[in-house]
């Protein structure tokens, strides 16, 4: 969900399937979900999302002030998502507290 929210805020992906999980309206994008299938099999590996701007168009180069000798792909953001399990099992999971904190994170990305 985090990856979809970040991408939706930055890239026009077309229409997706509405989702009302976490009391947050968002659209699931099949092409994003499909690309994540391999990573889901090895979730302990970090997932890196790089957001680039392509300045090969002269209009884009002028808009961002790029010089002719600069590269055409410029890294704007790098997100690294990593699942790190607790070193030992928690005594009890405070789901209401977890849910509230997780919602703050998701809403800040939307």
C-alpha positions in Angstrom: 0.0 0.0 0.0 2.8 2.4 0.8 4.4 1.9 -2.6 1.1 2.5 -4.4 0.5 5.7 -2.4 3.9 7.1 -3.2 3.6 6.3 -6.9 0.1 7.6 -7.2 1.2 11.0 -5.8 4.0 11.3 -8.3 3.1 9.4 -11.5 -0.1 9.3 -13.6 -0.9 5.6 -13.5 -4.5 5.6 -14.9 -7.5 4.3 -13.1 -7.2 1.5 -10.5 -9.5 -0.4 -8.3 -10.9 1.6 -5.4 -9.8 0.4 -2.0 -11.2 1.6 1.4 -8.8 -0.2 3.7 -7.5 1.7 6.7 -10.3 4.3 6.2 -8.1 5.7 3.4 -9.5 5.9 -0.1 -6.9 4.8 -2.6 -6.8 2.9 -5.8 -4.9 -0.3 -6.3 -3.0 -0.5 -9.5 -2.6 -3.9 -11.1 0.7 -3.2 -12.8 2.2 -2.2 -9.4 0.8 -5.3 -7.7 2.1 -7.5 -10.5 5.6 -6.1 -10.2 5.7 -6.8 -6.5 4.8 -10.5 -6.8 8.5 -11.6 -6.9 9.4 -9.4 -3.9 6.5 -10.8 -1.9 8.2 -14.2 -2.0 11.3 -12.8 -0.3 9.8 -10.0 1.9 12.9 -9.9 4.1 14.8 -8.2 1.2 14.6 -4.4 1.1 12.4 -2.9 -1.6 13.9 0.2 -3.2 11.8 2.7 -5.2 13.6 5.3 -7.2 11.8 8.3 -8.7 13.5 9.8 -11.7 12.7 12.8 -13.9 13.5 12.3 -17.6 15.0 15.6 -18.9 15.5 14.4 -22.5 12.7 16.7 -23.7 13.9 20.3 -24.3 10.8 21.7 -22.6 11.5 19.7 -19.4 15.1 20.6 -19.5 14.2 24.3 -19.7 11.5 24.0 -17.0 14.0 22.5 -14.5 17.0 24.5 -15.6 19.1 21.5 -16.7 22.3 22.2 -18.5 23.1 20.5 -21.9 26.0 18.5 -20.3 23.9 17.1 -17.4 22.5 13.5 -17.5 18.9 13.0 -18.9 17.8 10.9 -16.0 17.9 12.7 -12.6 17.2 10.9 -9.4 14.6 12.9 -7.4 13.7 10.5 -4.6 14.8 7.1 -3.2 12.5 5.1 -0.9 13.7 2.0 0.8 11.0 -0.2 2.4 12.3 -2.8 4.8 10.5 -5.3 7.0 12.4 -5.9 10.2 10.8 -8.4 12.6 11.1 -7.7 16.3 14.2 -9.4 17.9 11.9 -11.4 20.2 8.1 -11.9 20.2 6.2 -9.1 21.9 4.2 -9.8 25.0 1.0 -8.5 23.4 0.2 -6.6 20.3 -1.6 -3.3 20.9 -3.6 -3.3 17.6 -5.5 -0.1 18.3 -2.2 1.8 18.9 -0.5 0.2 15.9 -3.5 1.0 13.7 -3.5 4.7 14.8 0.2 5.1 14.2 0.2 3.2 10.9 -2.7 5.4 9.7 -0.7 8.6 10.4 2.1 7.2 8.2 -0.2 6.2 5.3 -2.1 9.5 5.4 1.2 11.5 5.3 2.1 9.6 2.1 -1.3 10.2 0.3 
